[in-house]
Amino acid sequence: MIIRVSPSTLRGEVQAPPSKSVMQRLVAGALLAEGTSTLHNISQSDDCTAALLLAAQLGAEIELDEQSVRITGVGGNLKPRTTQLTPGESGLAARLFTPIAGLANVPLEIIAEKSLSGRPMDAYEGLFDAFGGRLTTMAGTFPVNIHDPLLGGEAVLMDPTSSQFTTGVLFAMPLMESDSTLSVNNATSTPYLDMTTEILADFGIQLDADGHTRYACAAGQSYQPIEAVVDGDWSGAAALAVAAMVAAEGSIAIHGLDNTFTQADEAIRGALLFAGGALSGIDGGIQVAKRPVRAFQIDLNESPDLFPVLAALAPFGKKPSTLKGIGRLIHKESNRAEAIQTTWEALGIRVELDADADTMTVHPWGNSRPTELIKLHPHGDHRMVMALSVLAIGSSGPIEIEDAECVAKSYPEFFDDLETLGATLEMRRA
């Protein structure tokens, strides 16, 4: 699908999409619970569909309605319906459900599709060994084969490239045969770990956590079924908020952000204020007004998913802006730092990457904004689609985004919501 996004003026209000990070964790807990859990305000994203499929493949019963899902879990006794698990392109689903699958008493294989292929999984080889199991990868990535189940004990995770590895282990530890301890050296994206422990607590799981460096877990625990509402997604809301700052007629309102669980990308609140934005809280959401963009410096190591949309905001300033944490972008759907640099340069925006300083510097667009149509590819990355849309809305000419359907990985309603706010869009099949 090709989407042409033209310069636009935005107005009105929208609902934030459901959080795929929250929903996938809730699906995992519901799979492991004894009884039926009900989730409301569910995400229709590809990644959440993948999580539901994995839960079904591991033995859960799924009853899906338009806005809710009932999941009858296995009570910790996995009943795989297949020997091959398919997380699609979801990195979180793959890393979350791999240790869970490691609780089964049968060998299982996990395969990847498209952008997930090649993303690292080798951290699980050492973790499985330490916990009494055995897992192998193909040169550190997919396919992944689980040979022997997790039993318990002590493990150390050194310098993880993603918090998702820690999250997956934490979900499996309560159901291992013996007590277990996980030590984490140089934890990353710690707000996501807070989200994980908060959701585990809702399912009745008790962890003894020493900050984000050590987690001790008693064996013999049980996941309790719950009824929960999936929180609104700050990651998706961030793209709308940035678009409002550069192109709103007055302001726009984003509802559905009165959340229960910690989200790393709520950091967009502070980021927009650093950039001169006018963001205020309203009942259950935020209101964002158009403002001149001020050059900003921000560390995104804890919220790397904000890189694309803030790199889209930066060119509208009058001086260069610096974003720190590019080392966190290598193993996303694309190498996001390089993808931003090459794609922005096609629009006449200079982007400098400094690996030693771990920074990206984005220079102002100035008066060089192109007026003619430019066709760009988002590198199969949903967050690049959103960022390119923001650039087009605030630009002087249209941008045609190829492979735009990949936005459905996290936010399938993204273009519908932009249209609701008044964005000028044209869609055609590739």
N, C-alpha and C positions, 0 to 999 in steps of 0.2 A: 504494500500500500504506500502511495506517495501522498504526502500532505503539503500543500502550499500554505504557508502562514505569512500574512501580509501585515504591514504596520497597522496598529489598531489602537482604539481607546477603550479601556475597560471600565465597567461600572456594574454595580449590583452585588449579589451575594451567592455563595455556593457552600456546599457541605464538603468538609474534608473527606478524602477517601478513607476506608478502613486500613489499619496498619497491617501490612503483611508480616512484619516482624512479630507483632503480638499474636496474630492469628496462628501462625505456624507453631509457635510455642504452645498455644492453647490446644491445638490439634494433637500435638505430641503428648501432652499431659492427659488428654481425653482418651487417647489410644491406650495408655498404660493404666487407666483407672478401672476400678471394679464397678460397673454400672454405666448409666447413660448421662453424658454431659450435653448441654445445649449451649450453642454459641449463637449470639445475635449480631446484627450489623456486620455480616461476613463479607470478606473481600472476594471479588470475582477474578482476582489477578491470576496469572499463569502460575506464579510461585505458590500461591495458596491452593490452587487446584492440584499442584504436584504434591503438596503436603497431605492433602486428603487422600490422594491416590496411594501414597506410601503407607498411610495409616490403614487403608483397606487392604493393601498387599500384605501387611503384617498381622491382619486378623480382625480389625475393627469393623463394625457394621455402621454404615453411613446412610443417614436419611437427610437428603438435601432439599431445602425449600429456597425460595427466592432470597430471603433475607436472613435465614437461620439454617443451622445444621445440627442434627442430633447424632452424636457419636457414642456408640456402645463399645466400651473398651474391653480389653482382654485381661484386666486385673493382674498385669505383670507377667502373664503366661502367653507369650507371643505364639500366634498360630499362622505362620506364613502361608499364603495362598499360592506363592510362586517362589522360585529360587533366584529370580532376577528382579531387583528393585530399580525403579525408574524415577529419579528426582527431576527429570527434564533438564531445565537450565538453571535450576535454583541452587545456588551455593549454600544458603542456609538450610534448605531441606536436606541436601546431601550430607552436610556435616552434622546436623541435628539428629537425623535418623540413623546414621551409621553406628554410633555407639548403642542406640536403642536396638537396632538389628543385631548387634553383638550380644544381646541377651538371649537370643534364640539358640536352640540346641541343634540347628541344622546349618550347613554351609549356605552362604548367600553371596550373590554378586550384585554390585551396584554399578550401573552404567550411566554415562552422561550424554547429553545432547548439546550440540552447537557451542555456545559461549562457555558452557560449564566444562567442556573437554579441555584438558590442559591445566585447569586450576588445581592448586596443590592439595593433596590429601595425605602426604607422607607423615604428617605429625601423628596420625593414628597408628602407624606401624609400631612405634615405640610405646605409645600409650596402651595399646592392646597387649603387647608383651609384658609390660609392667603389671597389668591387671589380670594376668594369667590366661589371656586369650591369644589369638593369632590372626593377623590381618596382613594382606599383601596388596601392594599397588603396582601399577605398570609405570615404572620410572617416576614414581612419586605422585602419579595422578590416576585417572580412570583408565580402565575398569578397576574397581576395588573388590577384592575377594575376602570375605570373612570365613575363616576356617574353623576356629575354636572360640567358644563364648567367653565373655568377660566374667571373672570370678570375684575380683576385689583385690585389696592390697593398697600399696602406695605407688604413686606415679608422679613424675615431674614433667611439666610442659614448658619447654625452653623457647623463649622468644617467639611466641605464636604470631603467624602472619594475620590471624583473624581471631576475634573473640568467639567465633562460631564453634571452634574446636572445644573450647572450655564449656560452652553451653551444651553441646552434645553429650559430653562426659557427665556433666552435672545431672542431666535428665536420667542417665543410666545408673548412676551410683546407688540410689536408694534400693534398686532391685538386684544388685549384685549379691552373691552368696555370702560374702563376708564384708565386714566394715572396710571402708575405703577412704583414701586421702588423696587429694590432687593439689599439688603445689604448682603455681604458675609464676614463671620468671618473666618480667616485663609484660604484664597484661596490657592488652590493647582494647580500645573501644569499651572502656569500663561501664559506661551507662547501659550498654546492651547486657552486660553481666548483671547489673542491678535489675534490669527487666526480667532476666531469667530467674533470679532468686526470688523476686516478688511473685512471679507466676507459679513457681514451685511451691511457695508458701500457701498460695491459694488452693493448691491441690492437696495440702496437708503434709507436705514434705518438709522435714527439718534438716537444715545444714548448719554446721558450725563454721562460719566464715571469718577469716582473719583478713579484713579488707578484701582486696582482690588477688591476694597472693597465696592463700591456702584455704582449702575447703575440706572439711571432714564430714563424713556421712555414715550414719549407722545403717547396717543392713536390716532387712526384715520390715521395711516401711511399706506402706500401701498408698497409692494415689487414690484420692477420693473424687467422685464425680462432682462437677460444678455446673452452674449456670452463669454465663458471663457475656458481657457486651464487648465486642472487639473495639478497642480505642480508635479514635481518629488518627490519621498518619501525619506526623510532622514533616516527614520527608516529602510527601506529595504537596502538603500545604506550603512548604518552603518555595516551590516553584511558582505557585500562585501569588505568594506574598512578594516575591521578587518582581514578577510581572506587574503587580500593582504599583510597586515603587517607581517603575519606569514608565508606566502607561495608563494609570488610572485617571479617570475624570473625577477628581476629588479623592474617593477612597473606595475600597471593596471590603466586604466582610466575609470571613471564612469561619463557618460554624463546625461544631462537632469535635472540638479539641479539649473538652473537659475530661481529661483522661485519668485512668487509674494507675497506669504503669509508667515507669521512667522511660523516656525516649531521648536518644542522643541528639536527634536533629531538632529538638526544641531549642537548641543553641542558635537557630535562625533568629530568634528574638533579639539576642544580644548582637548578632552579626549585623542585622539591619540597623540597629541603633548606632553601631560603630560607623556604618556607612552613611549616617545622616538621615536615616529613615524615621518615619513617624508611625509607630506601631502601638496600639493600645488594646488592652483586654476588654472584651465584651462578654456577655453572658454565654458561656460555652464556646468561646472562640476568640478571634482576634479581628481587628480592623486595621488595614494598612492603607496609608495615603501616599499619593505621588509626592516625591521630594527630589531635589537635586542630589545626585550621588556624590558622596565625599570619599576620597581615597581612604582605604582601610588596610589594616594589617591584622591577620587573625590566624590562630593555630587551630587546625581542623583535624589533628591526630585522633581526637575522640569522636569526631563526627565527619568521617571522610566522604559520606554520601552528599554532603553539602557543597563539595568542590565544584561540580558542574554549574549549579545555579548561581553560586557566588562568583565564579569565573565569568558567568554571563552578565552579572551585575557590574563587575569592575570596569568594563570598557566605557560605561556611561559616566564615569567620573572624569575629573580634569587632570588628575595625576595618577601615576601607577599605584596599583594595590598589590599587596603581597599575601599569599596564602601558604601556610606552612603545613607540611605533612604529606608531601607527594609520594613518599615511600609507601604509604598506605594504599596507593592507587594502582599498583602494578598488577595485582591479581583480581581485579574486578571483571565485569563483562568485557571490558577492553582494558588496555593499559591507559587509564583515563588521563593521566598527565600528558602523555604523548598524543592521545586522541584530541584533547583540548587544544594543544599547541598547534597541530597541523590543521585542524578544522577552523579554529579562530583565525589563523593566518590566511586561510582562503577568503575570509571576510575582511581582510585588511587590518586585523588586530594583532599586535605583536605580543607574543607570550614567551617569556624566558623561564627555563627550568634550571635549577641549580641543585644537583643531586647532593653535593656536600652540605649545603645549607638546608636541604630538604624543603625547598621553597619553589613556588611558582609566582612570577611577577607578571601581572596583566596590565598592559599599557592602555591609555585612553584611545577610544575610537576617533575622537575629535570630529573634524568636518569631513573625514574620509569614508563615512558610511556609504556603502554601495547603494545605488538606486535601481540598478538592473537586477533581474532575477538571478539568483545563485542557487545551484543544486548541490546538496551536501548529503553525505552518508553518516549516520550516527554510530558506526562501528558495532552495530547490533546491541547497543547500550541504551536501555530505557531512560536513564538519567541524562544522557546526551540529547535524546529527543526533546525532553522537557527544557533543557538549557537552550537548545537551538530555537525552540519556539519563543522563549523569552527574548532572545536576541532579535528575532524577526519582528515581534510585536513592537519593540522599541526602536527598530531600525528605520531606514528611509526607503527600503525596497524589500520585496518578498524573498523568502527563503523556501526552497522546495526540499523537503526532508524525505529521503528514500528510506524504505524499510521502517516506516514510522510505526507499524503495528507492534514492534518490539516494546513499545511503551506499556503494553498489556502485561508485561512481566510484573509490574508493581501497581499500575494505575490505569486500568483499561478505560476509565471514564474521562481521562485527561482532556481529550479534545472536545468532548461533549461539554465539560465544565468551562473550557475556554470559550466555546461558542455562547454558553449561557452568560458569560461575562462580557460578550460583545466582540470577541476576536473574529477577524475575517479569515476564514479557512476555506480551502477547496481540497476535495479528496478525489483521487483517482487510483485505479488499480495499476500496479506495475506491469 
